[in-house]
Amino acid sequence: MKTTTPYKLLLSFFLFCQFGLAQVDVVYSDLVWSDEFNSSGPVDSNKWFQQTQLPSGGSWYNGEVQHYTNQLSNSFVNAGLLNIVAKKEPYTDQGITKQYTSARLNSKFAFKYGRIDVRAKLPIDAGTWPAIWMLGKNINEPGGYFASSFGSVDWPTCGEIDIMEHGIFQGQSINYIQSTLHTPSSFGGSVNNGGTIASDLANNYHVYSLNWSPYQLTFLLDGVPYYTYNPSVKNASTWPFDLEQYILLNVALGGTAGDVSSNYTQSSMMVDYVRVYQNITVDTQPPMNFTASVGTVTSTSIELLLNATDNSGAVGYNVAYGTNSNGCAGTSGVQKSVVISGLNPNTSYSFSVTANDLSGNVAANNPILLNATTLPNSTLICSGTSNLAQIGSFSTGYNYEFQTNGTDVKITYGLLDTDKVGVVAFLWKQTPFSEVQMTNVSGNTFTHTITNQTIGSTINYGVKFAYAGGMSVTNYYSYVVGSTCSMGVSSFSELNQLSFPNPVSDNIFINSNVSIDKVEIYNLIGNLVLKQEVDTKQIDVTNLQSGIYLISFFSGEEKIVRKIIIK
């Protein structure tokens, strides 16, 4: 809530626990604190503090224009709902007059690790900025509930967890919400964020959730995970999330959210409940039956297979090699895959693996030591690193690897960029064009195996990395199946040579030597906004809003995608 963020996520993984793009790792089931808002009148002062003191300078952060007040008209409970009301009205406080009022609530409860669920309906009026978020209890912020007793560090050293923000993401769908982490390593325009689209925010209640374990933070919308923060190195700079945090609910106006409409009167964030869950049963039993073994080995990665049981239902694992170390959680009795990537070919590595539960009990046979040697970069394994793109661009680049196994070819691509959020990968076959989603191995590494190939034949493949806000597509690479390593950039077809003015304002005039069967235009959240199958060399875009789009061209069995700016 302190500042806005773009669509990016810092992920510098060398050691990965295998999980989906966003997945809960520890289940918390004991309700430890809640407000169901069942009474009517003022908010419960035993649970909530009205934060009204202005920061130094007389204004709230980010150019906001409201006073936060303790007026009953700005925050009250009625019919089982908390109402946080942002209003247009002149109001003088602390010697300063502002034209808008709202409310900012601090929970008088702070906690470390657990799950928070908040069911709420949001205002979507222009210039409103509703937020459900958390700050470290140790923040030194005058006027905050905990500051006078516990404030010892400034923002962002305290860490900030934005569970849900809306209204500050210009160019996005009106139903777009985002979660963001602010830490000393990335704050303000933090790269650590992920968003998703909710259904009809103006009329529907949704449950906004955070699942916070010692290993990762996972954000959920209506019980569905959509973003996980799990830095490979956890220290004070990247992970200030090992101390208690408290909950904030507020609606800001103006500033980063844009101008408030001249005919605005008032709107409300309505909250049905706030619930916090932890696991409170005292656990004295350590993990049992701890095993660790080596799984799949390639020329650049080694998989470790870990398993243990624990009465709590979750097991924490830590893998260390050299100066690298990282932890993750797994389900009791379920094998966990840990893939160590970015290794050197034909090199021996030693790993020290430990198991513990969340209460700190450790397995009796800790540590288990494992040794493995990566495969040589043989003639059947062709790999490399590049930053070449046929669509979009790469800030760092990507690794690629083609490996022949019998008549199958395993194709693996790893995105090295650290500025992409919610990455998924699709394998592109050049001719005839086809697209298939690849399997996530770990982090931003993806693989797909094509079967029944002819030894000696040449195949041409590239990868589309899709992420929040856009996509980047590698060049096509050619590989001779089961033969001497013969990687090369495949030549583009005539369809790749088409051109058109960019940016455009009314019509797209396409210059192409081949016939174009169909044109499709998508916005950056993947929605089809225009489709044309006749007169495909002139596309009327006057009905589209200004912004950045992706335009797909189809010719026979081929397809290419380009980015276009509509003014």
Secondary structure, DSSP 8 states (H G I E B T S, - for coil): --S---S------SEEE---SS---S---EEEEEE---S-BS--TTTEEE-----TTSS-GGGB-EEE---TTTEEEETTEEEEEEEEEEEEETTEEEEEEE-EEEEEEEESSEEEEEEEE----TTEEEEEEEEETTB--TTSTTHHHH--B-TTTT-EEEEEE-S--TTS-TTEEEEEEEBTTB-SS-S-EEEEE-S-TTT--EEEEEEE-SS-EEEEETTEEEEEE--SS-STTT---SS-EEEEEEEEEBGGG----TT--EEEEEEEEEEEEE--S------EEEEEEEEEE-SS-EEEEEEEE-TTSEEEEEEEETTEEEEEEEETTS-EEEEE-S--TT-EEEEEEEEE-TTS-B-TT--EEEEEE-----TTEEEEEE--EEES--SS-EEEEEEEETTEEEEEEEE--SS-SS-EEEEEETTTTEEEE-EEEETTEEEEEE-S--TT-EEEEEEEEEETTEEEEE--EEEETTSS---EE----GGGG-B--SSBSSEEE-B-SS---EEEEE-TTS-EEEEE-SSTTEEE-TTS-SEEEEEEEEETTEEEEEEEEE-
